[in-house]
Amino acid sequence: MDSLEEDLTCSVCYSLFSDPRVLPCSHTFCKSCLDNLLQVSTNYSIWRPLRLPIKCPHCRSVVELPPTGVDALPSNVSLRAIVEKYQRDSEPRAPSCQEHRRQPLNMYCVQDRQLICGLCLTVGQHHGHPIDDLQAAFVREKQTPTLLLARLSEQKWSQVCELGKQLEQEKARCDALLRQDRQEVNQFFVSLEEVLARKKQAYLEALTEAAAEVAATYDPLIHRVKELQEEQLDLVSLGSSVEEEDSPLVFLEKLHQFRDRVENFIRTPLPSGINLSVTPRAASYLQQNWPAVTISSLEQAPVPKLCCCTRRVGPETGAEADPPVTAAWDRWRQLKPTASVALLGLLLLLLLAALWANPVGGASFGFSVLSRLSQLAQSLSGSLVTSVWDTMEAKCAEMGAAVQRCSSQLSVFRDRVVQQVKALLEASTSR
């Protein structure tokens, strides 16, 4: 149908042909379209007056029309008839039956209340049903919409409106609850982030303090070593200048100064090698203490007090020798005694001190105190004992660090004294 409509369309107005006329070149156009073309052509034409020129819109050839114009052109009767028939066939048709193709719905089934065709009544599923013609069914059902509208009472409408209002209110209430929950979730995790940020900042500050302690320990030693390096380079330069001296007087004077400086440089003791051990290490500390931290106890999560323990290099092997205090404390930490064992150990120490002070009275007093304090140890809560144990651990670590620093200073002082004594003995022997 689309291709047929295209063939029946005028190429000038793009509509179905209206009073089609045939030009001498055998092309067909609407009479009104040719009139418009002829009017435009005569306005700008210098053609002979008894003939009217017109150019075919299709083939572009110029043809002559009689003085009467387009009315003198023959009418395309066959094309006009085809166009009229096409227009009639294109009018909307009555609906057809979906079950029986091309069968018009021209009857009304009273029982099923729907339109049917003749085949539906004779051989279809509506066989034997009472029927009525369309006009009678139309008259009879004309008042049905009014009756159906009457059944839609005001009460039903109010109920529907009330239900819609309730649903909107419930939706708004649920949305408000969800917004509140969203705010609480954001606030909860923001608080967690703040606590974690504080813990992280505290740990980083402890590391910064440890770095400052490391710098305070090593910077003077490094500065002293650089001074010794510069002194040795100066001595090498001075020795080269002494070798190149030709004057005997100047040579001997410089040689005496060079010898004194070399002897002093050789007698100058080297700084003792120090190796700081930072405890506890972050990886092991976090792995041991933080897995047991819960969200509720995050505020009480432990942050260590870093300790830079000094280890001096052994005089003979050059190996790092752990101070006895640090080694003993490390072994005690590796044991990881329980709270009860730790308290009982303290009680035993008190008992031994009482026996040493008073062997007779101290024994009875010690055993009575031991029995009472053992009961107290059993009744103590795990959190209190743990806090006491952590405090004791930190204090012992600080004491160990202080002892290590003192032992390092004493070792340096001992080496200097030994070197000074050795120098005095050599000087006395040479005399």
C-alpha positions, 0 to 999 in steps of 0.5 A, spaced: 500 500 500 505 504 501 508 503 494 501 504 491 500 511 494 507 513 492 505 512 485 499 516 486 502 522 489 503 528 485 511 530 484 509 537 485 505 538 491 506 531 494 499 529 495 494 524 492 492 526 484 487 531 484 484 532 477 490 529 474 492 532 467 497 529 462 502 534 459 504 533 451 510 529 454 506 524 457 507 526 465 501 527 469 500 532 474 494 536 478 491 541 475 492 546 480 499 545 480 499 546 473 496 552 474 501 555 478 506 553 474 503 556 468 502 563 472 509 563 474 512 561 467 507 567 463 510 572 468 517 572 466 516 569 458 517 573 452 514 567 448 509 568 442 503 571 445 498 566 442 502 560 445 503 559 453 510 555 455 510 551 461 516 547 463 515 540 465 517 539 473 519 532 471 523 532 465 524 539 464 522 540 457 518 546 455 511 545 452 506 549 449 499 550 451 493 553 447 491 559 449 485 556 454 491 554 458 491 547 463 483 546 461 485 544 454 490 538 457 486 532 457 484 529 463 487 522 466 481 518 467 484 512 469 489 515 474 483 519 477 479 512 478 484 509 481 485 514 486 478 515 488 478 507 489 484 508 493 481 513 497 475 509 498 479 503 500 483 507 505 477 509 509 477 505 516 473 499 516 469 495 522 473 491 526 474 484 524 474 478 529 481 476 532 479 468 532 476 468 525 480 472 520 477 478 516 470 476 519 466 482 521 464 483 528 456 484 527 453 480 532 453 481 540 453 475 544 448 476 550 451 471 555 458 473 554 457 480 553 462 481 547 462 482 539 462 476 535 462 474 528 458 469 524 463 463 525 463 464 532 456 463 533 455 457 528 462 453 529 466 457 534 465 457 542 459 462 542 455 456 539 448 456 542 449 462 546 443 468 545 445 473 541 442 480 539 444 485 533 448 491 534 443 496 534 438 493 539 444 491 544 447 498 543 440 501 545 439 496 551 446 497 554 446 505 553 444 506 560 449 501 563 455 506 564 450 511 568 449 505 573 456 503 573 458 510 575 452 510 580 456 505 584 462 509 585 459 512 591 462 518 595 464 513 601 468 509 596 472 515 594 473 517 601 476 510 603 481 510 597 483 517 598 484 516 606 488 510 604 492 514 599 494 519 605 496 513 610 500 510 605 504 517 603 505 518 611 508 511 612 512 512 606 514 519 609 515 516 616 520 510 613 524 515 609 525 519 616 527 513 619 532 512 614 535 519 614 536 518 621 539 511 620 544 514 615 546 520 619 547 515 625 552 511 621 556 517 618 557 519 625 559 512 628 564 511 623 566 519 623 567 517 631 571 511 629 576 515 624 577 520 629 579 515 634 583 511 629 586 518 627 588 520 634 591 513 636 595 513 629 598 520 631 600 518 638 604 512 635 607 517 630 609 522 636 612 516 639 616 514 633 618 522 632 620 522 640 624 516 638 627 519 632 629 525 636 633 520 641 636 516 636 639 523 633 641 525 640 645 519 641 648 518 634 649 526 632 655 527 637 658 521 635 658 522 628 660 529 629 666 527 633 668 521 627 668 527 622 672 531 626 677 525 627 677 524 619 678 531 618 684 531 623 687 525 619 686 528 612 690 535 615 695 530 618 696 527 611 697 534 608 702 536 613 706 530 612 706 531 605 708 538 606 714 536 611 717 531 606 717 537 601 721 541 605 728 543 603 730 547 609 733 543 615 731 548 620 724 549 618 724 541 616 726 539 623 721 544 626 715 542 622 717 535 623 717 536 631 710 539 630 708 533 626 710 528 630 706 531 636 700 531 632 701 524 630 702 522 637 696 526 640 691 523 634 694 516 635 692 516 643 685 520 642 680 514 643 675 512 638 668 513 640 665 506 642 660 503 637 653 504 639 647 500 637 640 502 639 635 497 639 628 500 638 623 496 642 617 494 641 617 494 634 611 496 630 609 490 626 610 485 632 606 490 637 600 491 633 600 484 631 600 482 639 596 487 642 591 490 636 587 484 634 584 483 641 581 490 640 574 491 639 570 497 637 567 498 644 574 498 647 578 502 641 578 508 645 583 504 650 587 501 645 594 501 647 599 505 644 607 503 646 612 507 649 618 506 645 624 505 648 631 506 645 635 501 648 643 501 647 647 496 645 655 497 645 659 493 640 664 487 644 671 489 645 674 483 642 669 480 637 665 486 635 659 483 636 653 486 639 652 484 646 646 485 650 646 488 657 644 483 662 638 488 664 635 488 657 636 480 656 633 478 662 627 483 661 626 480 654 626 473 657 621 475 662 617 478 657 617 472 652 615 468 658 608 472 658 606 470 665 599 470 667 596 475 672 596 470 678 603 468 676 606 475 676 602 477 683 604 470 686 612 472 684 611 479 687 608 475 693 614 470 694 619 476 693 616 480 699 616 473 703 624 472 701 625 479 704 621 478 710 625 472 712 632 475 710 630 481 715 627 477 721 628 469 720 623 467 725 618 472 726 618 474 718 616 467 716 610 467 720 608 474 718 610 472 711 606 466 710 600 469 713 601 475 708 602 470 703 595 467 704 591 473 704 594 476 698 593 470 694 586 470 696 586 478 693 590 476 687 584 471 685 579 476 686 582 481 682 579 482 675 583 481 669 583 488 667 586 491 673 592 486 673 593 487 666 593 495 667 598 493 673 602 489 668 603 494 663 605 499 667 610 495 670 612 493 664 613 500 661 617 502 668 622 496 667 623 498 660 625 505 662 629 503 668 633 498 663 634 503 658 637 508 663 641 502 666 644 501 659 645 508 658 649 508 664 653 502 662 655 505 655 658 511 659 661 507 664 664 503 658 667 509 654 670 512 661 673 505 662 676 505 655 679 512 656 682 510 663 685 504 660 688 508 654 691 514 659 694 509 664 697 505 658 700 512 655 703 513 662 706 507 662 709 507 656 712 514 657 715 512 664 718 506 660 721 510 655 725 515 660 
